[in-house]
Amino acid sequence: MTVTDEVSIRPGAAAGGGTAADAGGDAAGARVVAALSGDLDGGFAVMYEAYRGPVFSTALRLCGRWAEAEDLSAEAFLRAYRALCGYGPERIADLRPRAWLLTIVTNVWRNGLRSAARKPPPGPLEDAPDPPDPAEGVEDAAARHETGRELAGLLAELPAAQRAAVVLRHVTDLPVAEVAEVMGVPEGTAKSHVSRGLARLRRLHRDEGRLHQDQEGGGAR
């Protein structure tokens, strides 16, 4: 898949071969809530296994760097566990675990942006490949790494709200209603952030393509 493909994903398309039902709802949610209601520590392990993939994928595309995504994911799960320790049975029963976890991830990332100016410049975006797939061939993995690196660079150019909306909708495959819930905005605002973010990604991709063409043309002369 090229970057052009990635920035023109059909709304509702499930990444990684998931079904439409999986993309539109949290299939693991009821199981996780039941496990948390029975035993907090055991339930937390169930929640971690169910959502570590979406949490890390979201963190990686928000941060653009592997090490930062690992730190962000770990911090999100730590905060989630601490919060659950203070939740009563009714609050756990009403929990929407996927949206709740991704809200924590997004909020921690937003808070980190506020202090980013006081930190040293981060490493290059090349340090942020996509999560590996054990069943994937070497050539496919290399091609996907290049696509992931390019997409990470383009996402980094988006305003924070648009980046979060695009990542949640088209990387994590949340329905728009859940994107709005995670971001704490009305659905119409979430749709606007997604639409504007995708439009800007396409413009950035076209501009980058023209720049490469100009550079290659200049080198040929």
C-alpha positions, 0 to 999 in steps of 0.5 A: 500500500502506498501513502496515497492509498493510506490517505484515501482509505474508505471510511469504515475500512478495517485495518489488518483484515478486520471485519466491518463489525469489528471496525464499528464496535468494540467486540472485546468490550463486554468480555473485558468489563466482565473480567474487570468486574470479577477480579481487577488484576486478572481483568486488567491483564485481559484488558491489556491483551485485548487493547495493547495493539490498538493502544500502541498503534495509536500512540505510534502514529500520534508520536511518530517515534517507536520509543516515544510510543512505547513510553506513551502506551506504558504510561496510558496503561499505568494510568488506567490501572491506577484509575481502575483501583478507585472505580466501584462496580457500577462505574466498571460495569458502565466502562467502554474500555477501548474508548476509555483507554484511547482517551487516556492515550490521546490526553497524555499525548496532548499534555506532552505536546505542551512541554515539547518546546522545553525538551531537546529535539527528538530523533528522526522519524525513521526510528518509527516503523510500523509494528512488525507482523511475524507472518510478513515476508522480508520484502513486504516488511521493507516496503511497509516500513518505507510507507510507514516512515513516509506516513509518519512524516506527513502525519507530523505536519498536521495540527494536533486535533486533525492528527488525532482524528485521522489516526483514531479513524483510519489507523485505529479504525474507530467509528466517528462516534467513538472518535468524538468520544475519545477526543471529547468533541461533538461528532460533527467536529470529529468528522470535520477534523478527519475530513480536513486532516485527510485533505491536508495529508493529500496536499502534503503528499502531492507537494512532496511528490512534486518536490521529489520530481523537481529534485530528480529532474534537476539532478538529471540535467 
